[in-house]
Amino acid sequence: MTLETKKNVFIALGKFLSQFSESENTRKEGVLANDLFFDPFVDLIHLSQSHNGWYTPEQVYFSIASWANALTKENLNTWLKPYDFKDITSKKVALILAGNIPLVGFHDFLSVLITGNQALIKTSSNDQHLLPFLAKYIIHIEPELADKITFVDGKLENFDAVIATGSNNTARYFDYYFKDKPSIIRKSRNSVAVLNGQESKEDLIALGEDIFRYFGLGCRNVSKLFVPKGYSFDAFFEAIYEYQDVIQYEKYANNYDYNKAVFLMSNFKLLDNGFLTIKEDSSHASPISSVFYEYYEDLETLQQKLVSEAENLQCIVSNNLIKKSIPFGQTQRPNLWDYADNIDTISFLLITSGKI
């Protein structure tokens, strides 16, 4: 199967996904296999919350829209242009996927198939339905892919390389268990934002998207703010009030009540607006419904600190205050070439397939 054929399969998938949105699901002319897959996918979207309580229709639709926007001819060509796909040998690549946000493992799935390798997939117990459905769709579009995709319930066996995502604890297990295989082992990371008090209301509203999308469960969600000494959080709280409806969701509200109670019983000083607590803390990893903050003296020193902590960070958000930071509101809208942990998955897979 040629690279162009594989690209066209995923372009077709992108067109299929573009039909679905929270406001309306609309059949479009020319979309392949709609008669077989459109209605079942709508049903699956609305069943997702029964499979995973955090997978509300709003969050699932957002993930679907993100992939619909990514899977275009232009994006795929831009992403893959730097690589040489000639003379590669197909290998079996085991994928151990996370399930914290909908379709979080899709990029690894896409990368394995687009490089001509075989995907041996172990889904998370928290996300067992969305990816298998999309796999069925692309196999229907291109039956040759059937031999390239295998979902595994039990033990992973007979594979040549592995890409595994988990917590810091599971990563230690992965490091040991897969020590004899080429691997990418992803650990827990967090994202941070750097503010200087000059941000507009629109900036801070967009920052709220970085905080609250997927209820803050993703490694690309902002969980920590760096602010200058004397910073007032009034403008921040005013802007993120737009996200107040998050407290209406029971699972989030339970986390808010629990974590707030734990903080108060420990006599921590908190800022609280009724649906988010802000706590001064040196850690990057804050619990659901809370964001930590830390004061900085000057941006140059902060830049050095963030560089030294790079292996624990996924994204840095700012108005160009920090080198290589991304704009507010964009953490959960990565491009195909924005690799998790800054590890080039395509290069890894090409090397594993014998193309150095």
C-alpha positions, -999 to +999 in steps of 0.1 A: +000+000+000+015+034-010+019+063+012-006+083-009-032+055-005-028+056+033-031+094+033-063+092+013-077+068+038-072+092+067-084+121+046-116+102+041-118+096+079-113+133+085-142+141+061-163+115+080-155+130+113-162+166+101-200+157+100-203+155+138-206+185+162-223+192+194-247+217+177-257+193+149-248+161+132-251+167+094-246+142+066-224+155+038-225+145+002-196+124-010-186+110+024-177+074+021-197+047+039-221+070+056-250+046+051-231+021+074-213+043+099-231+076+104-259+066+127-239+041+147-213+067+153-239+092+166-251+065+189-216+057+201-209+094+209-239+096+231-231+062+248-196+072+255-205+088+289-219+054+300-185+038+292-165+066+309-182+092+331-158+119+320-166+114+283-195+138+280-209+144+246-193+179+247-158+165+253-162+137+228-174+161+201-145+184+208-120+155+203-138+144+171-137+180+157-100+183+165-092+152+145-115+163+117-095+195+115-062+177+116-069+150+090-067+171+059-046+166+028-027+198+035-019+189+072-009+153+063+014+165+035+030+192+058+035+166+086+050+139+065+070+159+040+103+158+059+105+120+061+118+094+038+094+064+036+113+044+010+127+009+017+111+003+051+101-031+064+068-035+082+072-043+119+046-050+147+044-021+170+026-026+203+005+004+215-005+006+251-029+035+252-041+059+279-078+067+284-078+100+302-093+119+273-112+107+242-090+093+214-059+103+233-040+074+216-051+082+180-019+099+170+002+068+179-023+047+160-021+070+129+017+072+131+021+034+131-002+029+101+010+058+081+046+045+083+035+011+070+038-008+103+013-031+120-005-018+151-010-042+180-033-022+203-041-025+239-067+001+247-073+016+282-103+002+301-114+039+301-116+042+263-124+009+246-149+019+220-141+050+200-108+039+184-121+004+175-150+021+157-127+044+137-105+014+129-135-004+115-143+026+094-109+028+078-107-009+072-140-007+054-125+021+032-093+002+026-096-036+034-058-041+031-056-023+065-073-053+082-040-071+085-024-040+099-047-035+129-052-059+158-068-051+192-056-072+221-075-080+252-049-101+270-011-101+271+008-084+243+030-109+225+052-111+193+059-075+187+090-056+175+087-023+193+064-006+217+048+028+224+033+029+259+017+057+279+010+057+316+017+072+350+052+075+364+046+043+383+035+023+353+063+038+333+088+022+356+071-011+350+071-005+312+108+005+313+117-029+329+092-051+309+102-036+275+139-031+282+148-054+253+126-037+227+128-003+209+104+018+228+088+052+236+076+052+272+055+082+281+052+093+317+030+118+335+035+154+324+018+187+331+013+220+313+018+255+328+010+291+319+031+321+325+013+354+332+027+390+337-006+408+344-008+424+310-031+397+295-064+408+280-097+394+291-098+374+259-064+359+267-076+348+301-109+334+288-088+314+263-066+302+293-098+289+308-101+266+278-066+253+285-076+246+321-112+232+318-112+213+285-116+176+293-121+187+329-084+192+332-076+155+328-051+158+299-013+163+301-018+193+278-042+210+303-028+239+323-025+228+359-001+255+371+003+293+368+035+313+371+027+349+381+048+379+391+049+389+428+020+411+437-002+396+409-039+401+414-061+372+404-092+393+401-091+396+363-083+359+360-114+349+381-136+374+362-125+359+329-129+322+337-164+328+352-175+319+317-167+283+326-189+282+357-212+255+343-185+229+348-196+227+384-230+214+372-213+181+362-215+158+391-181+141+388-164+174+386-184+188+415-175+158+437-138+164+430-142+201+437-159+195+471-134+167+481-102+185+471-114+218+486-122+200+519-087+183+519-070+217+514-090+234+541-085+207+566-048+210+560-050+247+566-038+257+532-047+292+520-069+291+490-085+314+465-119+301+455-146+312+431-171+284+437-159+260+409-121+263+410-096+266+438-062+283+434-034+273+457+002+284+460+023+253+455+056+243+439+042+212+423+031+212+386+004+185+391-028+199+407-059+178+413-091+181+393-109+214+400-077+231+413-049+251+398-016+257+415+004+289+412+039+301+420+055+335+420+085+344+399+111+371+404+120+377+367+113+360+334+149+351+326+152+331+359+118+315+352+129+305+317+159+287+331+137+270+357+113+257+330+142+245+309+155+225+338+121+210+344+114+203+307+111+165+311+080+171+334+063+196+311+041+191+281+031+226+271+040+262+282+014+288+275+021+326+274+020+357+253+055+351+240+069+356+275+088+323+273+106+308+244+087+281+224+055+288+244+021+285+227-008+309+226-036+308+251-065+285+242-044+262+220-031+234+243-058+209+233-055+218+196-021+203+187-010+199+151+000+165+137+036+175+141+033+186+177+046+154+193+038+143+228+069+147+251+087+162+220+096+127+208+093+124+171+071+093+167+075+090+129+113+091+131+112+064+158+090+042+137+111+047+106+142+038+124+125+008+140+114-003+105+150-002+093+151+033+077+178+053+094 
